[in-house]
Amino acid sequence: MIHLSAKTLSTKWLHLFCITTSLLCQVTGFKNMSTSSTPSIQFFTSLEKENGARSQLQSASIHKSQRQKTLDQLLQGYDPRIPPNYEEDFPVKVLVQLHITNIDSISESNMDFSIGMFLRQKWNDTRLKYTALPRLKALELDSRMMDKVWVPDLFIANEKQAHFHVVTVPNKLMHIYPEGSVHYSVRITATLKCSMDLRKYPLDNQTCNVIMENGYSTDNLVFGWNPLPVTHDNRLVQSQFQFGAMETLRCDKAYVGGMDGRTVNYTCIMLQFEMVRSFGYYIIQVYIPSILIVILSWVSFWLDIDAVPARISLGLLTVLTMTTQSAGARSALPRVSYVKGIDVWMAACLIFVFSALIEFAYVNVNSRVERRRRASSHPASGSMSSDMLSKNGREIIIEKKGPPLRRLSMFTPSREKARTTDRFSRFAFPTSFIVFNTAYWSVYTFWTPDPSDVQ
């Protein structure tokens, strides 16, 4: 600071000399000398400004060097391969917090889901203590310096695939506080395994987990949940599911280590959350179309028994359509050994439309039997000496001889039986379908399956 004051003093003396010289030039009449002194005044004024700016930069560089010096001293002799308290008799306690940004790509066929989150960890490392700096709460490390600091070896046990975000730089941060407390956060997107119970599908609820473990035993490292363990974005939505309650649990595990069979305890923490399926899509795309197909199959009961092409086409069309829809509804599902709710529905609808086709076959057989018997009872030459009357499609034979009248009583009931079957089916099929719907929706709405029953 003394050196800077001397420079400032010399500048002021030069400035005073220039002013005195200018005054002398004016008095003696040397106008040209006065004119040449003006640039000198401007030069020394700019020099004074540069000196002031240089002094501010030097002051800032001194303050910045304090941070650099602290970082250099902090990492001098620091070994990131060794965890804190490694030589002590107590483990390092690490507090974990998750901030969930999105949950999507839930796949029933692969039984997994994709989650994006910020994994935040907090622990204390006494080797990183330093003297607090003015106006500085914590040291914020660059991503390149984070590799020089020890971090817990936490991993996600039920992970299938995961990656860190590195655009435009690695998405992670680390703050070191004067007392040695370290706050570490990293952004992760992972595909995690979720064992789903699909017996009520698509009226089901699923419970999925995020399981986190580490490679150190509980003698050296212990994980725990932060007082505020889980947060999530307010815009966290999913098209197929609604998110229910979230619960944090401990799932510490013991593994056999060494040849002596001694068990070693390891820390395990787990986030468990419930997902309630939104079945509005399935109502519109699966249930309502299948109901309409079943109702369409009942139209054949109102067609004439002699309209064979119309009834057979309608029956086959509904059966094939129902088969195609059943295959499409189950194409995205895994091949499991148990019966799912959608399987029961599709099988029942297929049985109804197939039964309508079988009913037509029964009616058609009865109708053809009567026509065949009638054709065999009358000679082709037309020798029948009777009058034929037709009324409402029914032939009434007025026969004066005994044998033909006796035959009439045998084949008239067959055609009448076919019509009676149609009339009965018009009420029996809708009633049975209503009863099935009542039972189906009651069972799959209120039934809670036992997860232990899933093989």
C-alpha positions in Angstrom: 0.0 0.0 0.0 3.0 2.4 0.6 4.2 1.7 -3.0 0.8 2.7 -4.4 0.8 5.9 -2.3 4.2 7.0 -3.7 3.0 6.5 -7.2 -0.1 8.5 -6.6 2.0 11.3 -5.0 4.4 11.5 -8.0 1.5 11.7 -10.4 0.0 14.7 -8.4 3.4 16.5 -8.5 3.6 16.1 -12.3 0.1 17.3 -12.7 0.9 20.4 -10.6 4.1 21.0 -12.8 2.0 21.0 -16.0 -0.5 23.5 -14.6 2.3 25.9 -13.5 4.0 25.6 -16.9 0.7 26.5 -18.7 0.2 29.6 -16.5 3.8 30.8 -17.3 3.2 30.3 -21.0 0.1 32.5 -20.9 2.0 35.2 -19.0 5.0 35.3 -21.3 2.9 35.1 -24.4 4.3 31.8 -25.6 1.1 30.4 -27.0 2.6 27.4 -28.7 4.0 26.1 -25.4 0.6 26.4 -23.8 -0.9 24.4 -26.6 1.6 21.6 -26.3 1.1 21.2 -22.5 -2.6 20.3 -23.0 -1.9 16.7 -24.3 0.5 16.2 -21.3 -2.3 17.0 -18.9 -4.6 14.5 -20.6 -1.9 11.8 -20.6 -1.2 12.1 -16.9 -5.0 12.1 -16.1 -5.4 8.8 -18.0 -2.4 7.4 -16.2 -4.0 8.2 -12.9 -7.2 6.3 -13.9 -5.2 3.3 -15.0 -3.4 3.2 -11.7 -6.7 3.2 -9.8 -8.1 0.4 -12.0 -4.9 -1.6 -11.5 -5.1 -1.2 -7.8 -8.7 -2.6 -7.8 -7.6 -5.6 -9.9 -4.7 -6.3 -7.6 -7.1 -6.2 -4.6 -9.4 -8.6 -6.4 -6.5 -10.9 -7.3 -5.5 -11.0 -3.6 -9.0 -12.0 -2.6 -9.2 -14.7 -5.3 -5.8 -16.1 -4.4 -7.2 -16.7 -0.9 -9.8 -19.1 -2.4 -7.1 -20.8 -4.5 -4.8 -21.0 -1.6 -7.5 -22.6 0.5 -8.3 -25.2 -2.2 -4.6 -26.0 -2.6 -4.1 -26.4 1.1 -7.4 -28.4 1.4 -6.4 -31.0 -1.2 -2.7 -31.2 -0.2 -2.0 -34.7 1.0 -5.6 -35.6 0.5 -6.2 -39.2 -0.7 -9.6 -39.7 -2.4 -9.2 -43.5 -2.3 -9.6 -43.6 1.5 -13.0 -42.8 3.1 -13.3 -40.5 6.1 -12.8 -42.0 9.5 -11.3 -45.1 7.9 -8.8 -45.5 10.7 -11.3 -44.6 13.4 -13.8 -46.9 15.2 -17.0 -45.4 13.9 -18.4 -45.4 10.4 -19.2 -42.4 8.1 -22.9 -41.6 8.1 -24.2 -40.4 4.7 -27.6 -38.8 4.4 -29.4 -39.3 1.1 -32.2 -37.3 -0.6 -33.9 -37.8 -3.9 -35.5 -35.2 -6.1 -37.6 -36.9 -8.7 -38.0 -35.0 -12.0 -39.9 -37.5 -14.1 -41.1 -41.1 -14.1 -42.1 -42.5 -17.5 -41.7 -45.3 -20.0 -43.4 -47.8 -17.7 -43.4 -51.1 -19.5 -45.5 -54.1 -18.4 -43.8 -56.4 -21.0 -40.3 -55.7 -19.6 -41.5 -55.0 -16.1 -39.4 -51.9 -15.7 -39.8 -48.1 -15.6 -37.6 -45.1 -16.3 -36.9 -42.4 -13.7 -35.0 -39.1 -13.8 -33.7 -37.8 -10.5 -31.1 -35.7 -8.6 -29.3 -38.0 -6.2 -28.1 -35.8 -3.2 -25.7 -37.0 -0.5 -24.4 -35.3 2.6 -21.5 -36.5 4.8 -18.8 -35.0 7.0 -15.1 -35.4 6.1 -12.8 -33.9 8.8 -9.9 -33.8 6.4 -11.7 -31.1 4.4 -11.9 -28.5 7.3 -10.7 -25.0 6.6 -10.9 -21.5 8.0 -14.0 -19.7 6.9 -13.5 -17.0 4.3 -15.3 -13.6 4.5 -18.6 -13.5 2.5 -18.2 -17.1 1.5 -20.5 -19.8 3.0 -19.0 -22.8 1.1 -16.4 -23.7 -1.5 -18.1 -24.7 -4.8 -15.9 -27.1 -6.6 -15.6 -27.4 -10.4 -16.6 -30.7 -11.9 -12.9 -31.4 -12.7 -11.9 -31.0 -9.0 -14.7 -33.3 -7.7 -12.7 -36.3 -8.9 -10.1 -35.4 -6.3 -12.6 -35.7 -3.4 -13.8 -39.0 -1.9 -17.5 -39.7 -2.6 -19.6 -42.7 -1.3 -19.8 -45.7 -3.6 -23.6 -45.8 -3.7 -25.2 -47.9 -6.4 -28.8 -48.7 -7.4 -29.4 -52.4 -6.9 -32.4 -52.8 -9.1 -30.9 -50.9 -12.0 -31.1 -52.2 -15.6 -29.5 -49.3 -17.3 -28.5 -45.8 -16.2 -26.4 -42.8 -17.3 -25.2 -39.5 -16.0 -26.1 -36.2 -17.8 -23.1 -34.5 -19.3 -24.6 -31.7 -21.5 -23.1 -29.2 -21.7 -20.9 -30.1 -18.7 -21.3 -33.0 -16.2 -24.5 -32.3 -14.2 -23.2 -32.5 -10.7 -22.1 -30.2 -7.9 -20.2 -30.3 -4.7 -20.1 -27.8 -1.8 -17.6 -28.0 1.0 -18.4 -26.1 4.2 -15.8 -24.9 6.7 -16.6 -27.6 9.3 -15.9 -30.3 6.7 -19.5 -31.0 5.7 -19.7 -32.1 2.0 -22.9 -31.7 -0.1 -22.9 -33.7 -3.3 -25.6 -33.8 -6.0 -25.6 -35.6 -9.4 -28.3 -36.0 -12.0 -29.2 -39.5 -13.1 -31.6 -41.1 -15.5 -32.1 -44.8 -14.9 -34.2 -47.8 -16.0 -35.2 -49.8 -13.0 -36.7 -53.2 -12.5 -40.2 -53.4 -11.1 -41.9 -56.7 -10.4 -45.5 -56.2 -11.3 -48.5 -58.2 -10.3 -50.9 -58.1 -13.3 -53.7 -60.3 -12.0 -56.0 -57.3 -11.9 -54.7 -55.7 -15.1 -55.9 -53.1 -16.2 -57.7 -52.3 -12.9 -54.4 -52.8 -11.0 -52.1 -50.8 -8.7 -48.4 -51.4 -8.9 -45.7 -50.8 -6.2 -42.2 -50.1 -7.4 -38.9 -49.5 -5.6 -35.6 -47.6 -5.9 -33.1 -49.7 -3.9 -29.7 -48.2 -3.1 -26.7 -50.1 -1.6 -23.0 -49.6 -1.3 -19.8 -51.6 -1.3 -18.6 -50.7 2.2 -19.7 -52.7 5.2 -21.6 -51.0 8.1 -18.3 -50.9 10.0 -17.1 -48.1 7.6 -20.1 -46.6 6.0 -23.8 -46.2 6.9 -26.5 -44.7 4.7 -29.6 -43.0 6.1 -32.4 -40.9 4.7 -32.4 -37.1 5.0 -35.1 -35.6 7.2 -36.7 -34.5 4.0 -36.0 -37.7 2.1 -37.9 -37.3 -1.2 -39.1 -34.3 -3.2 -40.5 -34.1 -6.7 -41.5 -31.6 -9.4 -45.1 -30.3 -9.2 -45.4 -31.2 -12.9 -44.7 -34.9 -12.2 -47.4 -36.6 -14.3 -47.7 -39.9 -16.2 -50.2 -40.7 -18.9 -51.0 -44.3 -17.6 -50.6 -43.9 -13.9 -51.4 -41.6 -11.0 -48.7 -41.6 -8.3 -49.8 -42.5 -4.8 -48.0 -42.6 -1.5 -44.2 -42.6 -1.3 -42.4 -44.4 1.6 -38.8 -44.6 2.6 -37.5 -47.9 4.2 -34.3 -49.6 5.3 -33.4 -52.9 3.8 -30.0 -53.7 5.4 -28.6 -56.9 4.1 -26.1 -59.5 5.3 -23.9 -61.4 2.9 -21.6 -64.3 3.5 -18.0 -63.1 3.3 -14.8 -65.1 3.5 -14.1 -68.8 3.7 -15.2 -69.0 7.3 -18.8 -68.3 6.4 -18.9 -65.1 8.5 -21.7 -62.7 7.5 -21.0 -59.1 6.7 -23.7 -56.4 7.1 -24.2 -53.8 4.4 -26.5 -50.8 4.4 -29.5 -50.7 2.1 -32.1 -48.0 1.8 -35.2 -48.1 -0.4 -37.8 -45.7 -1.7 -41.2 -47.4 -2.3 -44.0 -45.7 -4.2 -47.4 -46.7 -5.5 -48.7 -46.2 -9.0 -52.5 -46.4 -9.6 -53.3 -47.2 -13.2 -55.7 -44.9 -15.0 -58.0 -47.3 -16.9 -59.9 -44.7 -18.8 -57.9 -45.6 -21.9 -58.9 -49.3 -21.6 -62.5 -48.4 -21.1 -62.6 -46.5 -24.4 -60.2 -48.7 -26.4 -61.0 -52.2 -25.1 -64.1 -52.6 -23.0 -66.6 -50.5 -25.0 -65.6 -51.9 -28.4 -65.8 -55.5 -27.1 -69.3 -54.8 -25.6 -70.5 -53.5 -28.9 -69.2 -56.6 -30.7 -71.0 -58.9 -28.3 -74.2 -56.9 -28.8 -73.8 -57.0 -32.6 -73.7 -60.8 -32.4 -77.2 -60.8 -30.9 -78.6 -59.2 -34.1 -78.8 -62.6 -35.7 -81.5 -63.7 -33.2 -83.9 -61.2 -34.9 -83.1 -62.3 -38.5 -85.2 -64.9 -40.2 -84.1 -68.5 -39.8 -83.9 -68.9 -43.5 -81.5 -65.9 -43.9 -78.5 -68.2 -43.8 -75.9 -66.0 -45.6 -76.7 -63.0 -43.4 -76.6 -64.9 -40.1 -73.5 -66.9 -40.9 -71.6 -63.8 -42.1 -72.6 -61.9 -39.0 -71.5 -64.7 -36.7 -68.1 -65.2 -38.3 -67.5 -61.5 -38.5 -68.0 -61.0 -34.7 -66.0 -64.1 -33.8 -63.0 -63.0 -35.9 -63.2 -59.4 -34.7 -63.3 -60.5 -31.1 -60.3 -62.7 -31.7 -58.3 -59.9 -33.3 -59.2 -57.5 -30.5 -58.2 -60.0 -27.8 -54.8 -60.5 -29.4 -54.2 -56.8 -29.7 -55.2 -56.1 -26.1 -52.7 -58.6 -24.8 -49.8 -58.0 -27.2 -48.0 -55.6 -24.9 -48.3 -57.9 -21.8 -45.7 -60.4 -20.6 -46.3 -64.2 -20.9 -47.1 -64.9 -17.3 -48.5 -68.1 -15.9 -51.5 -66.6 -14.0 -54.8 -65.3 -15.4 -55.1 -61.6 -15.8 -58.3 -59.5 -15.6 -58.1 -58.6 -19.3 -57.9 -62.4 -20.1 -61.1 -63.1 -18.2 -62.9 -60.3 -20.0 -61.7 -61.2 -23.5 -62.4 -64.9 -23.0 -65.9 -64.2 -21.8 -66.7 -61.9 -24.7 -65.3 -64.5 -27.1 -67.5 -67.2 -25.6 -70.6 -65.0 -26.0 -70.1 -64.3 -29.7 -69.1 -67.9 -30.3 -72.2 -69.1 -28.5 -74.3 -66.9 -30.8 -72.8 -68.6 -33.8 -73.4 -72.0 -32.3 -77.0 -71.0 -31.6 -77.5 -70.2 -35.3 -76.0 -73.6 -36.2 -78.6 -75.3 -34.0 -81.5 -73.3 -35.4 -80.3 -73.9 -39.0 -80.1 -77.6 -38.4 -83.7 -77.8 -37.1 -84.9 -75.7 -40.0 -83.2 -78.0 -42.6 -84.4 -81.2 -40.9 -88.0 -80.0 -41.4 -87.5 -79.1 -45.0 -85.8 -82.4 -45.7 -88.6 -84.4 -44.1 -91.2 -82.4 -46.0 -89.4 -83.0 -49.3 -89.2 -86.8 -48.6 -92.9 -87.0 -47.6 -94.2 -85.6 -50.9 -93.6 -87.3 -54.3 -91.8 -85.3 -56.8 -94.5 -86.0 -59.4 -97.0 -84.0 -57.5 -99.4 -87.0 -56.8 -100.3 -85.5 -53.5 -104.1 -85.1 -53.4 -104.2 -82.3 -50.9 -104.5 -78.5 -50.8 -101.5 -76.4 -49.7 -102.1 -73.2 -47.8 -99.4 -70.8 -46.7 -99.7 -68.5 -43.7 -96.9 -66.5 -42.2 -94.3 -68.7 -43.9 -95.8 -71.9 -42.4 -97.2 -74.6 -44.7 -100.5 -76.1 -43.6 -101.3 -79.3 -45.4 -105.0 -80.2 -45.7 -104.9 -83.9 -46.4 -107.9 -86.1 -46.7 -105.9 -89.2 -46.4 -104.6 -90.4 -43.0 -100.8 -91.0 -43.5 -99.7 -87.5 -44.6 -101.5 -85.9 -41.7 -99.7 -88.2 -39.3 -96.3 -87.1 -40.8 -97.2 -83.4 -40.4 -97.3 -83.8 -36.7 -93.7 -85.0 -36.8 -91.9 -82.3 -38.7 -93.9 -79.2 -37.8 -92.3 -79.0 -34.2 -88.7 -78.9 -35.6 -89.2 -75.5 -37.3 -91.2 -74.2 -34.4 -88.4 -75.3 -32.1 -85.9 -73.2 -34.1 -88.1 -70.1 -33.8 -88.5 -70.8 -30.0 -84.8 -71.0 -29.6 -84.3 -67.6 -31.3 -86.9 -66.0 -29.1 -85.3 -67.5 -26.0 -81.9 -66.3 -27.0 -83.0 -62.7 -27.4 -83.4 -62.5 -23.6 -81.1 -65.2 -22.3 -77.9 -63.8 -23.9 -78.3 -60.2 -22.7 -79.3 -61.3 -19.2 -76.3 -63.6 -19.0 -74.0 -60.8 -20.2 -75.3 -58.4 -17.6 -74.8 -60.9 -14.8 -71.3 -61.5 -16.0 -70.5 -57.7 -16.0 -71.9 -57.4 -12.5 -69.7 -60.1 -11.2 -66.6 -59.0 -13.2 -66.6 -55.4 -12.1 -67.4 -56.3 -8.5 -64.6 -58.7 -8.2 -61.9 -56.7 -9.9 -62.8 -53.5 -8.2 -62.8 -54.7 -4.6 -60.5 -57.7 -4.8 -57.0 -57.1 -3.4 -54.6 -60.0 -4.5 -52.0 -61.4 -2.2 -48.5 -60.7 -3.7 -47.2 -63.9 -2.2 -49.5 -65.9 -4.4 -47.7 -64.8 -7.6 -45.5 -67.6 -8.8 
